[in-house]
Amino acid sequence: MRYVRPRHPVGFPPMSRKRTALIFGWVAWATLVAAPDALAITHGGQGLYGATNALLITKVMFFLLLFFPAIIVLFSFIQSRLDHRKHARMDAVKRRATAEEWKGGW
């Protein structure tokens, strides 16, 4: 059997590429049109939370210093449990493949 090389081995078909470029262009245009209105609003120097001081900034930064390592530890724990379950399942498949009770039919 002869190998037939595909027309587009990697990437999107030409129509999808055009559609993607068109959507990207519209999003860029809308962003550029909306940017002056978004930047023209003033709140008297206050952010979304309100007036801030050094104590508030310090507390927020301490929270961030604790939050990101806690997330890393939590996700590492979840991944280790999932790996443990995966290896246990693989070991069970190996045991079933070699067990006499699972061989044969009736």
N, C-alpha and C positions, 0 to 999 in steps of 0.2 A: 504494500500500500504506500502510495506516495504522500509525502508530507506537504500540506497546503499551507502556505504562510498567510496569516490573517492580514486584512487590510490595515487595521488599527490595533497593533498588538498591545499597546499600553495607552491609556488615556480615554478621553471621551469621544464619542462620535462628533463629527463636525457640527451638527445642529445643536447639540448640547453645549458645545464650546461657545457657539454664538449666543445662545440663550444665557449662559452664565456670564459672558462679557456684558450683555445688555443689562442684566439684573445688577451686576456690579456697578455699571455706569450710572444707572438710576439711583442706586443707594448712595454713591459718591455725590451725585448732583444734589440729592435731597439733603444730605449732610451739610454740604457747602451752603445751600440756601438757608437752612435752619440755624446755622452756627451764629450769624450776627444777632438774631433774636435771643438765642440762649445766652450769649455773652453780654447782652445789653442790660439784663436784669440786675439790679443792685439791691443788696440787703443791708446796707449800712456797715459792711465789713463783717457781718456775722455769717456763719456757715449754716448748714441745715439744722444743727443741734441748737444753735443759739450762741450766746457769748461764751467764749472759752477762756480758760486761764491756765497757768502752768500746772496746777494740781490736777486738773481734769486731763490734760495731755499726758501727764506722768502716769495716771491710773490707766488710761487707755493703752499706753505702751506696755505697761506691766501685764495687762490682760493679754495683749498680743504675744508677749514673750512666753506666757504660759499656754496660750491657746494652740499655737502651731506645734510645739513639741507634744502636747496632749493628743492632737489629731494624728501625728506621726505614730505615736505609741498605740493608739486605738486601731489605726489601719494596719499596723504591723501585727497586732494581736489577731485581728480578723483574718489576715492573710495566712498566719501560721495555723489557725484552726482549720481553714479551708484546705491548706496543704496537707495537714494531718488526715483529714477526711479523704482526700484524694488518694493518699498513699495507702490508707486502710482499705479503700475500695479496690485499688490495684492488687494489693496482697490477697484480698478475698477472691478476686478473679483467678489469680495464680493457684490458690488452694483448691478452688472448684475444678480447675482444669486438670489437676493431678489426682483428685479424690476419686476413689473407686465407685462411690455411691452415685456420682453424677455421670458415670460412663454407661453406655448401653441404653436400652429402651425400657420396656416393661420389666 
